[in-house]
Amino acid sequence: MSTVLSVNINKVATIRNARGGNTPDVVQVALDCEKFGAQGITVHPRPDERHIRYDDVTALRGKLTTEFNIEGNPNSRFMRLVLEVKPHQVTLVPDAATALTSNAGWNTVANRDLLTDIVKGMKQAGIRTSLFVGTDIRMIETAAAIGTDRIELYTGPYAHDYPKDKAAAIRLFREAADVANSLGMGVNAGHDLSLENLRYFLEQIPFIKEVSIGHALISDALYFGLQETIRLYREQIVSAQN
């Protein structure tokens, strides 16, 4: 099965919030992304709502026809939102309230009890759970013990190192993905994946179930247009897996 492309629309909300009002319309952009070939929509509401707002998430409920993925730090307000909206997937991310962007995966060992309780609750609610992690094998093994359905590999370091030595950049990610796969977890990936580095990543790890891409994709859309950009990303995915 081909890797699913989930478009993160946070940057669309950032543009809207810079001016106030409702231009661009986040819900309409999400629907257009689906129409143009996106197989999922990702949102990441943060406590200060500096881009995606909580009411954006509820507004999207029931309107999307593809997979809905909500990312965020599992504080009480976030978890209430997830249980209200009931997306297909929740991706738990350990970002601090003041973080500019997600920049590290979970220490699943230190947070095992917290994450075990949350994952159990998500299973009871019928929501697939993914834990945002780095490439530390111990963290991945603990994620499996916690019972999460999937992990999402934080690919920032891969994207940073790719221009210098792509073979070295992918090595730890391939090893981590192999361990996760062997333990029965699905593997997603996200952060700084782009038209430059996506194909190689998927050629090396062909069983990635989903990539969540926002910043690079929306930036590319400024040049190519949204429809053509989504086509280009889908083309990279298909080329990698044929």
C-alpha positions as CSV (number, residue, x, y, z in Angstrom):
1,M,0.0,0.0,0.0
2,S,1.3,3.4,-0.9
3,T,2.3,5.9,1.8
4,V,-0.5,8.3,2.6
5,L,0.2,12.1,2.1
6,S,-1.4,14.1,5.0
7,V,-1.2,17.8,4.5
8,N,-0.6,19.9,7.6
9,I,-2.6,23.1,7.2
10,N,-1.1,25.0,10.2
11,K,0.7,27.4,8.0
12,V,-2.5,28.4,6.2
13,A,-3.9,29.4,9.6
14,T,-0.7,31.3,10.3
15,I,-1.4,33.5,7.2
16,R,-5.0,34.0,8.2
17,N,-4.2,35.0,11.8
18,A,-1.6,37.5,10.6
19,R,-4.3,39.7,9.2
20,G,-7.5,38.6,11.1
21,G,-10.7,37.7,9.5
22,N,-11.1,34.4,7.6
23,T,-8.8,34.8,4.6
24,P,-7.6,32.3,3.7
25,D,-10.4,30.0,4.8
26,V,-8.8,27.1,6.6
27,V,-11.7,24.8,6.2
28,Q,-12.0,25.5,2.4
29,V,-8.2,25.0,2.0
30,A,-8.5,21.6,3.7
31,L,-11.3,20.6,1.4
32,D,-9.4,21.8,-1.6
33,C,-6.3,19.8,-0.5
34,E,-8.5,16.7,-0.5
35,K,-9.9,17.6,-3.9
36,F,-6.3,18.0,-5.2
37,G,-5.2,14.6,-4.0
38,A,-4.3,14.8,-0.4
39,Q,-5.2,11.6,1.4
40,G,-5.3,13.2,4.9
41,I,-5.4,16.5,6.7
42,T,-3.2,17.2,9.8
43,V,-3.7,20.0,12.3
44,H,-1.7,20.9,15.4
45,P,-3.5,23.2,17.7
46,R,-1.2,24.7,20.3
47,P,-2.3,26.3,23.7
48,D,-1.8,29.9,22.4
49,E,-3.7,29.1,19.2
50,R,-1.1,31.0,17.2
51,H,-2.1,29.1,14.0
52,I,-4.7,26.4,14.1
53,R,-7.4,27.3,16.6
54,Y,-9.5,24.9,18.6
55,D,-12.6,26.1,16.8
56,D,-10.9,25.3,13.4
57,V,-10.6,21.7,14.6
58,T,-14.3,21.4,15.5
59,A,-15.2,23.2,12.2
60,L,-13.4,20.5,10.2
61,R,-15.2,17.7,12.0
62,G,-17.6,16.0,9.7
63,K,-16.5,17.9,6.6
64,L,-13.3,16.0,5.7
65,T,-13.6,12.9,3.5
66,T,-10.0,11.7,4.1
67,E,-8.1,10.8,7.2
68,F,-8.1,13.4,10.0
69,N,-5.0,13.6,12.2
70,I,-4.8,15.9,15.2
71,E,-1.4,16.5,16.7
72,G,-0.6,18.0,20.0
73,N,0.7,17.8,23.6
74,P,-1.8,15.8,25.6
75,N,-2.8,18.4,28.1
76,S,-6.4,18.2,29.5
77,R,-7.8,20.7,27.0
78,F,-6.2,19.0,24.0
79,M,-7.5,15.6,25.1
80,R,-11.0,16.9,25.6
81,L,-10.9,18.3,22.0
82,V,-9.7,14.9,20.7
83,L,-12.5,13.0,22.4
84,E,-15.0,15.5,21.2
85,V,-13.9,15.5,17.5
86,K,-12.9,11.8,17.4
87,P,-10.4,12.0,14.5
88,H,-9.1,8.9,12.8
89,Q,-5.7,9.5,14.5
90,V,-4.2,11.5,17.3
91,T,-0.5,12.1,17.2
92,L,0.9,12.9,20.7
93,V,3.8,15.3,20.6
94,P,5.8,16.5,23.7
95,D,6.2,20.1,22.6
96,A,6.3,22.8,25.2
97,A,3.7,25.6,25.2
98,T,6.4,28.1,24.1
99,A,7.9,25.9,21.4
100,L,8.1,27.5,17.9
101,T,7.8,24.1,16.4
102,S,8.1,20.5,17.5
103,N,11.8,19.7,17.9
104,A,12.1,16.4,19.8
105,G,10.3,13.1,20.3
106,W,8.9,11.6,23.5
107,N,11.0,10.2,26.3
108,T,8.7,7.3,26.4
109,V,10.6,5.8,29.3
110,A,10.1,8.8,31.6
111,N,6.5,9.3,30.5
112,R,5.5,5.7,30.3
113,D,2.7,5.8,32.8
114,L,1.2,9.0,31.4
115,L,1.3,7.7,27.8
116,T,0.0,4.2,28.8
117,D,-3.1,5.8,30.3
118,I,-3.7,8.1,27.3
119,V,-3.2,5.3,24.7
120,K,-5.6,3.1,26.6
121,G,-8.2,5.8,26.7
122,M,-7.8,6.4,22.9
123,K,-8.2,2.7,22.2
124,Q,-11.5,2.7,24.2
125,A,-12.6,5.7,22.1
126,G,-11.7,4.0,18.9
127,I,-9.0,6.5,18.0
128,R,-5.7,5.3,16.5
129,T,-2.8,6.7,18.5
130,S,0.7,7.6,17.2
131,L,3.6,8.7,19.4
132,F,6.1,11.3,18.1
133,V,9.6,9.8,18.7
134,G,13.2,10.1,17.7
135,T,15.4,7.3,16.6
136,D,16.5,6.0,20.1
137,I,15.7,2.3,20.0
138,R,14.9,2.2,23.7
139,M,12.2,4.8,23.3
140,I,10.7,2.9,20.4
141,E,10.7,-0.4,22.3
142,T,9.0,1.4,25.2
143,A,6.4,2.9,22.8
144,A,5.6,-0.7,21.7
145,A,5.2,-1.7,25.4
146,I,2.9,1.2,26.0
147,G,0.6,-0.2,23.3
148,T,0.5,2.6,20.8
149,D,-0.7,1.8,17.3
150,R,2.0,3.8,15.5
151,I,5.0,6.0,16.0
152,E,5.8,9.1,14.0
153,L,9.5,9.5,13.4
154,Y,10.7,13.1,14.0
155,T,12.6,13.6,10.7
156,G,14.1,17.0,11.4
157,P,17.6,15.6,11.8
158,Y,17.3,13.6,8.6
159,A,16.3,16.8,6.7
160,H,19.1,18.7,8.2
161,D,21.8,16.1,7.4
162,Y,20.4,15.1,4.0
163,P,22.2,17.7,1.9
164,K,25.6,16.7,3.4
165,D,25.3,12.9,3.3
166,K,22.0,11.3,2.6
167,A,23.1,7.8,3.3
168,A,24.4,8.8,6.7
169,A,21.3,10.9,7.3
170,I,18.9,8.0,6.8
171,R,20.8,5.3,8.7
172,L,19.4,5.7,12.2
173,F,15.9,6.3,10.8
174,R,16.0,3.0,8.8
175,E,17.2,1.1,11.9
176,A,14.5,2.7,14.1
177,A,11.7,2.0,11.5
178,D,12.8,-1.6,11.2
179,V,12.6,-2.1,15.0
180,A,9.2,-0.5,15.2
181,N,8.0,-2.6,12.3
182,S,9.3,-5.7,13.9
183,L,7.4,-4.9,17.1
184,G,4.1,-4.6,15.2
185,M,3.8,-0.8,15.1
186,G,2.9,1.2,12.1
187,V,5.5,3.9,11.2
188,N,4.6,7.5,10.2
189,A,7.1,10.3,9.5
190,G,7.1,14.0,9.6
191,H,9.0,17.3,10.1
192,D,10.9,19.1,7.4
193,L,10.2,16.5,4.7
194,S,10.2,18.2,1.3
195,L,10.3,17.7,-2.4
196,E,14.1,17.5,-2.1
197,N,14.4,14.7,0.5
198,L,11.0,12.8,0.5
199,R,11.6,10.3,-2.3
200,Y,14.9,9.0,-0.9
201,F,13.4,8.7,2.6
202,L,10.6,6.5,1.3
203,E,12.9,4.5,-1.0
204,Q,14.9,3.5,2.0
205,I,11.9,2.9,4.3
206,P,9.2,1.7,1.9
207,F,6.7,0.7,4.6
208,I,6.1,4.2,6.0
209,K,2.3,4.4,6.4
210,E,1.9,8.2,6.4
211,V,3.9,11.4,5.9
212,S,2.6,14.6,7.4
213,I,4.0,17.6,5.6
214,G,3.1,21.2,6.1
215,H,5.8,23.9,6.1
216,A,7.6,22.8,2.9
217,L,4.4,21.9,1.1
218,I,2.7,25.3,1.7
219,S,5.9,27.1,0.9
220,D,6.2,25.2,-2.4
221,A,2.5,26.1,-3.1
222,L,3.5,29.8,-3.3
223,Y,5.5,29.0,-6.4
224,F,3.6,26.0,-8.0
225,G,0.1,26.5,-6.7
226,L,-1.6,24.2,-4.2
227,Q,-3.0,21.7,-6.7
228,E,0.3,21.2,-8.6
229,T,2.3,21.0,-5.3
230,I,0.1,18.2,-4.0
231,R,0.5,16.4,-7.3
232,L,4.3,16.8,-7.1
233,Y,4.4,15.4,-3.6
234,R,2.2,12.5,-4.5
235,E,4.4,11.9,-7.5
236,Q,7.5,11.7,-5.3
237,I,5.7,9.1,-3.1
238,V,4.6,7.0,-6.0
239,S,8.0,7.1,-7.7
240,A,9.7,6.0,-4.5
241,Q,7.5,3.0,-4.1
242,N,7.5,1.7,-7.7
